Amino acid sequence: MAYEWEFAGTVGNVVTRVWPNERPRYIALLAHGYGEHIGRYEYVAAKLVEHGAVVYGPDHQGHGKSEGEQVLIRDFDDVVTDLHRVAEHARAEHDLPVVLIGHSMGGMIAAAFAQRHGTELTALVLSGPVLGSWPEATSLLELPEIPFAPIDVSTLSRDDEVGLRYQSDPLVWHGPFKRPLLEALDRCLKRINEGGRLGSLPTLWLHGEADALVPLSGTRGGIERIKGENLTERIYPQARHEVFNETNRDEVLSDVVEFIDRTLTP
């Protein structure tokens, strides 16, 4: 039975969901995307627990059940610090290898974490990560006022139920981007681009070929800048942004657990 653990983060309390495992082989650390929350990862967590993980996933500051003005992040270094606190707590409870899995904006956070704390990770999984450049969002900074343009939920997945649940989820942000977050995101992307390669850290990059929210072309440039010598790439034909919620989600998660098995096997 999953439970919640709360701690004092860099900006207010951070609520972390924990999916326990009586005999875990590794720790899976989840980083969710912009405007959403970790509760949307129940299926992913269940598959990882079934595979042998104990799973930890915080709601980032200003997201989900965590404190802070909704979707307001002024410095993503703070979010990385909070995520590292979760990793330290998990390692204190379980002396096991850590696999970090980040989706979308959470993929950006995971990449920044890996550049800062890569020696503490056994593997890194990046799902539709915001890396390299994301003009679809950062170009809004050129406007005097950020427009309100609700997300087209059909871009999330070919499974219509995913969009309907997203639209009706009270913990999901349904308003416009906030300028400080876009400024912080732009700075974070630039720091990652200049932050060096991931060396020997085993890294799995997953992306939907038809991702209209975080296009493959922008991310590929970022991957090329940071990739080390141990990158595995999986691009799924016709898949949209949320590959963990796509119609082929089980194929995607099978690729994830097979990758993790390879990293855990000496």
C-alpha positions as CSV (number, residue, x, y, z in Angstrom):
1,M,0.0,0.0,0.0
2,A,1.5,3.3,-1.1
3,Y,1.9,6.0,1.5
4,E,3.1,9.7,1.7
5,W,6.1,11.2,3.3
6,E,6.5,14.9,3.8
7,F,9.6,17.0,4.4
8,A,10.6,20.7,4.5
9,G,11.8,21.5,1.0
10,T,13.5,24.5,-0.3
11,V,10.2,26.3,-0.8
12,G,7.6,24.9,1.6
13,N,6.8,21.2,2.4
14,V,7.3,18.6,-0.3
15,V,4.9,15.6,-0.4
16,T,6.5,12.4,-1.6
17,R,4.6,9.2,-2.5
18,V,6.3,5.9,-1.7
19,W,5.3,2.6,-3.2
20,P,6.9,0.0,-0.9
21,N,8.3,-3.4,-1.7
22,E,9.0,-6.1,0.9
23,R,12.1,-7.3,-0.9
24,P,13.3,-4.5,-3.3
25,R,16.3,-4.9,-5.6
26,Y,16.6,-1.2,-6.4
27,I,15.2,2.2,-5.7
28,A,13.2,3.9,-8.5
29,L,13.1,7.7,-8.1
30,L,10.4,9.4,-10.3
31,A,10.3,13.0,-11.4
32,H,7.0,14.1,-12.9
33,G,6.4,16.8,-15.6
34,Y,5.1,20.3,-15.7
35,G,1.7,21.1,-14.2
36,E,1.0,17.5,-13.2
37,H,1.6,15.4,-10.1
38,I,3.1,12.1,-9.0
39,G,-0.4,10.5,-8.5
40,R,-0.5,10.2,-12.3
41,Y,2.3,7.6,-12.2
42,E,0.4,4.8,-10.3
43,Y,0.6,2.4,-13.2
44,V,4.3,3.1,-13.8
45,A,5.0,2.6,-10.1
46,A,3.0,-0.6,-9.9
47,K,5.0,-2.1,-12.9
48,L,8.3,-1.0,-11.2
49,V,7.3,-2.6,-7.9
50,E,6.3,-5.8,-9.7
51,H,9.8,-5.7,-11.3
52,G,11.5,-5.4,-7.9
53,A,11.7,-1.6,-7.1
54,V,10.8,0.4,-4.1
55,V,9.5,3.6,-5.7
56,Y,9.7,7.2,-4.4
57,G,8.2,10.2,-6.2
58,P,7.8,13.8,-4.9
59,D,5.3,16.4,-6.1
60,H,7.7,19.2,-7.1
61,Q,7.3,22.5,-5.4
62,G,4.1,24.3,-6.5
63,H,2.7,21.0,-7.9
64,G,0.2,18.4,-6.7
65,K,0.1,18.3,-2.9
66,S,3.4,20.1,-2.3
67,E,3.4,23.6,-1.0
68,G,4.2,26.8,-2.9
69,E,2.2,28.9,-5.4
70,Q,0.9,26.6,-8.1
71,V,3.3,25.9,-10.9
72,L,5.6,28.7,-9.7
73,I,9.3,27.6,-9.8
74,R,11.9,30.3,-9.7
75,D,15.0,28.1,-9.7
76,F,15.2,24.5,-10.8
77,D,18.3,24.0,-8.8
78,D,15.9,24.1,-5.8
79,V,13.8,21.3,-7.3
80,V,17.0,19.2,-7.9
81,T,17.9,19.8,-4.2
82,D,14.5,18.6,-3.1
83,L,14.8,15.5,-5.4
84,H,18.2,14.8,-3.9
85,R,16.7,15.0,-0.4
86,V,14.3,12.3,-1.5
87,A,17.1,10.1,-2.9
88,E,19.1,10.5,0.4
89,H,16.0,9.5,2.4
90,A,15.4,6.5,0.1
91,R,19.1,5.3,0.4
92,A,18.9,5.7,4.2
93,E,15.9,3.3,4.2
94,H,17.3,1.0,1.6
95,D,21.0,0.6,0.8
96,L,20.3,-0.2,-2.9
97,P,21.1,1.1,-6.4
98,V,19.1,4.2,-7.5
99,V,17.5,4.5,-10.9
100,L,16.2,8.0,-11.7
101,I,13.2,8.2,-14.1
102,G,12.1,11.7,-15.3
103,H,9.3,12.6,-17.7
104,S,9.1,15.9,-19.7
105,M,10.1,18.7,-17.4
106,G,10.9,16.0,-15.0
107,G,13.4,14.7,-17.6
108,M,15.1,18.1,-17.6
109,I,15.2,17.9,-13.8
110,A,16.6,14.4,-13.9
111,A,19.3,15.4,-16.4
112,A,20.3,18.3,-14.1
113,F,20.3,15.9,-11.2
114,A,22.6,13.5,-13.1
115,Q,25.0,16.3,-14.0
116,R,25.2,17.2,-10.3
117,H,24.9,13.8,-8.6
118,G,25.5,11.3,-11.3
119,T,27.9,9.2,-9.2
120,E,25.0,8.4,-6.9
121,L,22.9,6.9,-9.7
122,T,23.0,3.5,-11.3
123,A,20.9,4.4,-14.3
124,L,18.9,7.3,-15.8
125,V,15.7,7.1,-17.8
126,L,14.5,10.2,-19.7
127,S,11.0,10.1,-21.1
128,G,10.1,12.8,-23.6
129,P,12.5,15.1,-21.8
130,V,12.6,18.9,-22.1
131,L,16.3,19.2,-23.2
132,G,18.3,21.2,-25.7
133,S,15.7,23.8,-26.6
134,W,11.9,24.1,-26.1
135,P,10.8,27.2,-28.1
136,E,7.2,26.1,-27.9
137,A,7.4,27.4,-24.3
138,T,10.4,29.7,-24.0
139,S,9.4,31.8,-27.0
140,L,6.5,33.0,-24.9
141,L,9.0,35.1,-22.9
142,E,9.3,37.5,-25.9
143,L,5.6,38.5,-25.4
144,P,4.6,41.3,-23.0
145,E,2.0,39.0,-21.5
146,I,1.9,35.2,-21.4
147,P,-1.2,34.1,-23.3
148,F,-3.6,31.5,-21.8
149,A,-3.5,28.6,-24.2
150,P,-4.9,25.4,-22.6
151,I,-3.1,22.2,-23.5
152,D,-4.7,20.2,-26.3
153,V,-5.1,16.9,-24.3
154,S,-5.1,14.9,-27.5
155,T,-1.4,15.6,-27.7
156,L,-0.8,13.5,-24.5
157,S,-1.7,10.0,-25.8
158,R,-3.6,8.1,-28.5
159,D,-5.7,6.8,-25.6
160,D,-8.5,9.3,-25.3
161,E,-9.1,8.3,-21.6
162,V,-5.8,9.8,-20.7
163,G,-6.8,13.2,-21.9
164,L,-10.2,13.1,-20.3
165,R,-8.7,12.1,-16.9
166,Y,-6.0,14.9,-17.3
167,Q,-8.7,17.5,-18.0
168,S,-10.8,16.6,-15.0
169,D,-7.9,16.1,-12.5
170,P,-8.1,18.8,-9.8
171,L,-4.4,18.4,-9.0
172,V,-3.4,19.2,-12.6
173,W,-2.7,22.9,-13.4
174,H,-5.0,24.0,-16.2
175,G,-3.9,27.7,-16.4
176,P,-1.2,29.5,-18.3
177,F,2.6,29.3,-17.9
178,K,3.9,31.7,-15.3
179,R,6.8,34.0,-16.5
180,P,9.2,33.2,-13.6
181,L,8.9,29.5,-14.3
182,L,9.6,30.0,-18.0
183,E,12.6,32.1,-17.1
184,A,13.9,29.5,-14.7
185,L,13.3,26.7,-17.3
186,D,15.2,28.7,-19.9
187,R,18.2,29.1,-17.5
188,C,18.1,25.5,-16.5
189,L,18.2,24.3,-20.2
190,K,21.2,26.6,-20.8
191,R,23.0,25.2,-17.7
192,I,22.4,21.6,-18.8
193,N,23.6,22.4,-22.3
194,E,26.8,23.7,-20.8
195,G,27.0,21.3,-17.9
196,G,29.0,18.5,-19.5
197,R,28.4,14.9,-20.5
198,L,27.0,12.0,-18.5
199,G,30.1,9.9,-18.8
200,S,29.6,6.2,-18.2
201,L,26.1,6.6,-16.6
202,P,23.7,4.2,-18.4
203,T,21.0,6.3,-19.9
204,L,17.8,5.4,-21.6
205,W,16.0,8.0,-23.8
206,L,12.4,7.4,-24.7
207,H,10.4,9.6,-27.0
208,G,7.2,9.5,-29.0
209,E,7.8,10.2,-32.7
210,A,4.6,12.2,-32.9
211,D,5.3,14.2,-29.7
212,A,3.9,17.7,-30.5
213,L,4.3,19.0,-26.9
214,V,8.1,18.4,-26.6
215,P,9.1,17.7,-30.2
216,L,11.8,15.1,-30.8
217,S,13.9,17.6,-32.8
218,G,14.5,20.0,-29.9
219,T,15.3,17.2,-27.5
220,R,17.7,15.5,-29.8
221,G,20.1,18.4,-29.8
222,G,20.1,18.4,-26.0
223,I,20.7,14.7,-25.8
224,E,23.7,15.1,-28.2
225,R,25.2,17.7,-25.9
226,I,25.0,15.6,-22.7
227,K,25.1,12.0,-23.7
228,G,27.9,9.8,-22.4
229,E,29.2,6.6,-23.8
230,N,26.3,4.5,-22.6
231,L,23.1,5.8,-24.3
232,T,20.2,3.6,-25.4
233,E,17.5,5.3,-27.5
234,R,13.9,4.2,-28.1
235,I,11.7,6.3,-30.4
236,Y,8.2,5.0,-30.7
237,P,6.4,5.4,-34.1
238,Q,3.1,7.4,-33.9
239,A,3.4,7.8,-30.1
240,R,2.6,11.1,-28.5
241,H,4.0,12.9,-25.5
242,E,3.2,10.7,-22.5
243,V,4.8,7.4,-23.6
244,F,4.1,5.9,-20.1
245,N,0.4,6.5,-20.8
246,E,0.3,5.6,-24.5
247,T,-1.5,2.8,-26.1
248,N,1.8,0.8,-26.2
249,R,2.6,1.7,-22.5
250,D,3.4,-1.9,-21.7
251,E,6.0,-2.1,-24.5
252,V,7.5,1.1,-23.2
253,L,7.7,-0.1,-19.6
254,S,9.1,-3.5,-20.8
255,D,11.9,-1.5,-22.4
256,V,12.5,0.3,-19.2
257,V,12.7,-2.8,-17.0
258,E,14.9,-4.6,-19.5
259,F,17.2,-1.6,-19.5
260,I,17.3,-1.6,-15.7
261,D,18.0,-5.3,-15.6
262,R,21.0,-4.7,-17.8
263,T,22.4,-2.0,-15.6
264,L,21.8,-4.1,-12.4
265,T,23.5,-7.2,-13.8
266,P,27.3,-7.1,-13.3
